[in-house]
């Protein structure tokens, strides 16, 4: 990104880069058939959820197994609002915008509540709370079956192509456009936030929460903010998925799907937006490719039926093991250059008491500049017995020991 946009820095560069990628993705829909466009819309919906999850796990260090439940909250919020707007006679883009706003609000409220619990829990206790949430989705749909329609889910009205674009694109391509636009806005916003002071505070809390608190970082507030942002992204992804499939049901947001989102983030690379995109593409395209390969082979019917449900899980497990052994940083670490021997020695020789890089950068950004007269002179002047330009003091011969006269 630095080579493509050398004159821009910080948030403007992120915004321009996100806009360019969004335009390129929309332009690529003209090269795909309707089914591939539907797959692209699904990848974009999953990309919103995995981007929020990689922010939560990779940036703030909080494990969540309930991302599918947050997507379900966004999907149900969108469906209920869209049906209400349809009954009121509102259609088209205004109905979509109202449904998207409701999905974001519902998922953000649920994520804020989870964030309050995350501020007091950590490790397996936090994972257990989020796991309970995703397990409770079918039960909630069954209890409120009068509104959520139980296991059948909710159906929404047909969202066709706007009249001005009917002769230009098909319905699947329009759905891909909408999904790409929403994913571009959500992911670009997350990238801009993580590249600023908020992201620096998240990494400081992740590296050493105690040291971050001593430096004035409110760790509880940072955790709540991270959960809320991740939930907003998941809710937007659930709303886009509901828009593309024209329905939402609890069977689509199971525990297996929630764990698959975590696997996608780990495979792509924790803390990497590009890794989240790679993981989202994998969980959509890999099962389809395996199904196509299985159908092309002359296998018995019973074997084909058993492989159709279990082969993708087996391949994901093997792929996860291989990636963790060969590339611990995920697939996104393949494009990163290896550190030079000098930098490697510098990292290896770092003392255990030295603060983490994120925390030290936070101190540089937050602490006021010190007076350069005192510390600079002390740092510039070599220590006693040390030669300037040498990392270690030069050894000198010890003075002779005085002898007493007898």
C-alpha positions in Angstrom: 0.0 0.0 0.0 2.9 2.3 0.6 4.2 1.8 -2.9 0.8 2.4 -4.5 0.0 5.5 -2.4 3.4 7.0 -1.5 2.1 10.5 -0.8 -0.7 9.6 1.6 -0.3 8.6 5.2 -2.5 7.4 8.0 -6.3 7.4 7.7 -6.5 9.1 4.2 -4.4 6.3 2.8 -6.6 3.7 4.3 -9.8 5.3 3.0 -8.4 5.7 -0.5 -7.1 2.2 -0.6 -10.4 0.8 0.6 -12.3 2.8 -2.0 -10.0 1.5 -4.8 -10.4 -2.1 -3.7 -14.2 -1.7 -3.5 -14.4 -0.3 -7.0 -12.2 -3.1 -8.3 -14.4 -5.7 -6.7 -17.5 -4.2 -8.1 -16.0 -4.1 -11.5 -15.0 -7.8 -11.3 -18.7 -8.8 -10.9 -19.1 -8.2 -14.7 -16.7 -11.1 -15.3 -18.7 -13.6 -13.2 -21.8 -15.6 -13.8 -24.9 -15.3 -11.5 -23.9 -18.1 -9.2 -20.3 -16.8 -8.8 -21.8 -13.4 -8.0 -24.0 -15.0 -5.3 -20.8 -16.6 -3.9 -19.1 -13.3 -3.9 -21.9 -11.7 -2.0 -21.7 -14.5 0.6 -17.9 -14.0 0.9 -18.5 -10.2 1.4 -21.0 -11.0 4.2 -18.6 -13.4 5.9 -15.8 -10.9 5.4 -17.6 -8.4 7.7 -17.9 -10.9 10.4 -14.4 -12.2 10.2 -13.0 -8.7 10.1 -14.8 -7.9 13.3 -13.5 -11.1 14.8 -9.9 -10.5 13.8 -10.2 -7.1 15.5 -11.5 -8.7 18.6 -9.1 -11.6 18.9 -6.0 -10.2 17.1 -6.0 -6.6 18.3 -7.6 -6.7 21.8 -6.8 -10.4 22.6 -10.4 -11.4 23.6 -11.7 -14.8 22.4 -15.3 -15.0 21.2 -17.1 -18.1 20.0 -20.4 -16.3 19.5 -19.8 -14.4 16.3 -22.5 -16.4 14.6 -25.1 -15.3 17.2 -24.2 -11.7 16.6 -24.7 -12.3 12.8 -28.1 -13.8 13.6 -29.0 -10.8 15.7 -28.2 -8.5 12.7 -30.1 -10.8 10.3 -33.2 -10.9 12.5 -33.1 -7.1 13.0 -32.9 -6.6 9.3 -35.7 -9.0 8.5 -38.1 -7.6 11.1 -37.5 -4.0 10.0 -37.7 -4.9 6.3 -41.0 -6.6 6.8 -42.4 -3.7 8.8 -41.3 -1.3 6.2 -42.9 -3.4 3.5 -46.2 -3.4 5.4 -45.9 0.4 5.6 -45.5 0.7 1.8 -41.7 1.5 1.8 -39.6 -0.4 -0.6 -36.3 -0.3 -2.4 -33.2 1.4 -1.1 -35.0 3.2 1.9 -36.2 -0.2 3.2 -32.7 -1.6 2.9 -31.1 1.3 4.7 -33.7 1.1 7.5 -33.1 -2.6 7.9 -29.3 -2.1 7.9 -29.6 0.5 10.6 -31.8 -1.7 12.8 -29.4 -4.6 12.3 -26.4 -2.5 13.4 -28.3 -1.1 16.4 -29.4 -4.6 17.6 -26.0 -6.2 17.2 -24.2 -3.2 18.8 -26.5 -3.4 21.9 -25.9 -7.1 22.2 -22.1 -6.7 21.8 -22.1 -3.9 24.3 -23.6 -6.2 26.9 -21.1 -8.9 26.0 -18.4 -6.3 26.4 -19.5 -5.5 29.9 -19.0 -9.1 30.7 -15.7 -9.2 28.9 -14.4 -6.4 31.1 -14.7 -8.7 34.1 -14.0 -12.1 32.5 -11.1 -13.5 30.5 -9.8 -16.7 29.0 -12.1 -19.8 29.1 -14.8 -17.9 31.1 -15.3 -15.3 28.4 -15.3 -18.0 25.7 -17.9 -19.9 27.8 -20.2 -16.9 27.9 -20.0 -16.3 24.1 -20.5 -20.0 23.5 -23.6 -20.0 25.6 -25.0 -17.2 23.5 -24.6 -19.0 20.2 -26.1 -22.2 21.7 -29.1 -20.3 22.9 -30.0 -18.9 19.4 -32.4 -21.8 18.5 -34.0 -21.7 21.9 -34.6 -18.0 21.7 -36.2 -18.4 18.2 -38.4 -21.2 19.6 -39.5 -19.2 22.7 -40.4 -16.1 20.5 -41.8 -18.2 17.7 -44.7 -15.7 17.3 -42.2 -13.1 16.1 -39.2 -15.0 14.9 -41.2 -18.0 13.5 -39.2 -20.7 15.3 -37.0 -23.0 13.2 -38.6 -21.9 9.9 -37.2 -18.4 10.3 -38.3 -15.2 8.7 -38.9 -14.5 5.0 -38.5 -11.0 3.6 -39.9 -9.4 0.5 -38.1 -9.7 -2.8 -35.5 -7.0 -3.3 -35.0 -6.6 -7.0 -32.7 -4.5 -9.1 -33.4 -0.7 -9.1 -35.3 0.4 -12.3 -32.3 2.4 -13.6 -30.1 -0.8 -13.5 -32.5 -3.5 -14.6 -31.2 -3.6 -18.2 -27.6 -3.6 -17.1 -27.2 -6.2 -14.3 -28.9 -9.2 -12.9 -30.3 -9.7 -9.5 -27.3 -11.7 -8.2 -24.9 -9.0 -9.5 -26.9 -6.3 -7.7 -26.8 -8.4 -4.5 -23.0 -8.7 -4.9 -22.8 -4.9 -5.4 -24.6 -4.2 -2.2 -22.6 -6.8 -0.2 -19.3 -5.4 -1.5 -20.3 -1.8 -0.7 -21.3 -2.7 2.8 -18.2 -4.8 3.4 -16.0 -2.0 2.0 -17.5 0.6 4.4 -17.4 -1.7 7.4 -13.9 -3.1 6.8 -12.4 0.3 5.8 -13.8 1.8 9.0 -12.3 -1.0 11.1 -8.9 -0.6 9.4 -9.0 3.2 10.0 -9.8 2.7 13.7 -7.2 0.0 14.3 -4.6 2.1 12.6 -5.2 5.0 15.0 -5.0 5.6 18.8 -7.8 3.1 19.5 -5.9 0.3 17.9 -2.8 1.2 19.8 -4.7 1.0 23.1 -6.2 -2.4 22.1 -2.7 -3.8 21.4 -1.4 -2.4 24.6 -4.2 -4.1 26.6 -3.6 -7.3 24.7 0.2 -7.3 25.3 0.1 -6.4 29.0 -3.1 -5.3 30.7 -1.5 -4.4 34.0 1.2 -2.3 32.3 -1.5 -0.6 30.2 -3.5 0.3 33.2 -0.4 1.8 34.9 0.1 4.0 31.8 -3.4 5.4 32.0 -5.3 3.1 29.6 -8.8 2.2 30.7 -8.7 -1.5 29.9 -12.4 -2.1 30.6 -13.5 0.6 28.3 -11.1 -0.6 25.5 -12.6 -4.2 25.8 -16.2 -2.9 25.7 -15.3 -0.8 22.6 -13.7 -3.8 20.9 -16.7 -6.0 21.5 -19.1 -3.4 20.3 -17.2 -2.7 17.1 -16.8 -6.4 16.4 -20.6 -6.9 17.0 -21.4 -4.0 14.6 -19.4 -5.7 11.9 -21.0 -9.1 12.5 -24.5 -7.5 12.5 -23.8 -5.8 9.2 -22.6 -9.2 7.8 -25.8 -10.9 9.0 -28.0 -8.2 7.4 -26.1 -8.5 4.1 -26.5 -12.3 4.2 -30.2 -11.9 4.9 -30.5 -9.5 2.0 -28.8 -12.0 -0.4 -30.7 -15.1 0.7 -34.0 -13.3 1.4 -34.4 -15.2 4.7 -32.9 -15.7 8.1 -33.3 -18.8 10.3 -31.5 -20.2 13.4 -30.3 -23.2 11.5 -27.9 -21.0 9.5 -26.1 -19.7 12.6 -25.1 -22.8 14.5 -22.1 -23.6 16.8 -20.3 -25.3 13.9 -20.6 -22.1 11.8 -19.4 -19.9 14.7 -16.3 -22.2 15.1 -15.7 -22.1 11.4 -15.5 -18.3 11.5 -12.8 -18.6 14.2 -11.0 -21.2 12.1 -11.1 -18.8 9.1 -9.6 -16.0 11.1 -6.8 -18.2 12.4 -6.1 -19.6 8.9 -6.0 -16.1 7.5 -3.9 -14.6 10.3 -5.0 -13.0 13.5 -5.0 -9.2 13.4 -4.8 -9.0 9.6 -7.7 -7.6 7.5 -6.3 -9.4 4.4 -6.1 -12.6 6.3 -9.8 -12.2 7.2 -10.6 -11.8 3.5 -8.6 -15.0 2.7 -10.4 -16.9 5.4 -13.8 -15.7 4.3 -13.1 -16.9 0.7 -11.9 -20.3 2.0 -15.0 -21.1 4.0 -17.2 -20.4 0.9 -15.1 -21.7 -1.9 -13.4 -24.7 -0.3 -16.6 -26.7 0.4 -17.9 -25.9 -3.1 -14.6 -27.1 -4.7 -14.6 -30.3 -2.6 -18.2 -30.9 -3.6 -17.5 -30.4 -7.3 -14.4 -32.7 -7.0 -16.4 -35.4 -5.2 -19.2 -35.3 -7.8 -16.7 -35.7 -10.6 -15.3 -38.9 -9.1 -17.0 -42.3 -9.8 -17.9 -43.0 -6.2 -20.7 -45.1 -4.8 -23.8 -43.2 -3.6 -23.3 -44.0 0.1 -19.7 -42.9 0.0 -20.6 -39.7 -1.8 -23.3 -38.9 0.8 -20.9 -39.4 3.7 -18.2 -37.3 2.1 -20.5 -34.5 1.3 -21.0 -33.6 5.0 -17.7 -34.6 6.5 -15.0 -34.0 3.9 -14.9 -30.2 4.2 -14.5 -30.5 8.0 -11.7 -32.9 7.6 -9.9 -30.7 5.0 -10.3 -27.6 7.2 -8.8 -29.5 10.2 -5.8 -30.7 8.1 -5.4 -27.3 6.6 -5.4 -25.7 10.1 -2.8 -28.1 11.4 -0.5 -27.5 8.4 -0.8 -23.7 8.5 -0.1 -23.6 12.2 3.0 -25.8 11.8 4.4 -24.1 8.7 3.1 -20.5 9.0 2.1 -19.8 12.6 1.1 -16.2 11.6 -1.5 -17.5 9.1 -1.7 -17.3 5.3 -1.3 -13.5 5.5 2.2 -13.9 6.8 3.4 -15.3 3.5 3.7 -11.8 2.0 5.7 -10.5 4.9 9.5 -10.3 4.5 11.7 -12.2 6.8 13.6 -10.1 9.4 17.3 -9.4 8.7 19.9 -11.1 10.9 20.6 -7.9 12.7 16.9 -7.3 13.5 16.6 -10.9 14.6 19.5 -10.6 17.0 18.0 -7.4 18.3 14.7 -9.2 19.0 16.4 -12.2 20.6 18.5 -10.0 22.9 15.6 -8.0 24.2 15.4 -8.2 28.0 12.3 -9.7 29.6 11.6 -6.4 31.4 11.5 -4.3 28.3 7.9 -3.2 27.5 6.1 -4.7 24.5 6.3 -2.7 21.2 2.6 -1.7 21.3 2.9 -0.4 24.9 6.1 1.5 24.1 4.5 3.1 21.1 1.5 4.0 23.3 3.8 5.7 25.8 5.4 7.7 23.0 2.0 8.8 21.7 0.4 9.5 25.1 3.2 10.8 27.3 4.3 14.4 27.0 7.8 15.1 25.6 10.4 15.3 28.3 12.9 18.1 28.7 15.8 17.3 26.3 18.4 19.0 28.5 18.7 16.4 31.2 17.9 13.0 29.8 19.4 13.7 26.4 22.7 14.6 27.9 22.7 11.6 30.2 21.9 9.3 27.3 24.4 11.0 25.0 27.3 10.9 27.5 28.9 7.4 27.8 29.0 5.7 31.1 32.1 5.4 33.2 34.4 3.0 31.6 32.5 2.8 28.4 33.8 3.9 25.0 31.4 5.9 22.7 29.9 3.9 19.9 30.3 0.5 21.7 27.3 -1.4 23.0 29.2 -2.6 26.0 31.8 -0.9 28.3 35.5 -1.5 27.4 37.3 -3.6 29.9 40.1 -1.8 31.8 42.8 -3.2 33.9 42.0 -3.1 37.6 44.1 -0.7 39.8 46.8 -2.4 41.9 45.9 -3.3 45.3 47.7 -1.2 47.9 49.9 -3.0 50.5 50.4 -2.0 54.0 53.9 -1.6 55.3 54.9 -3.8 58.1 
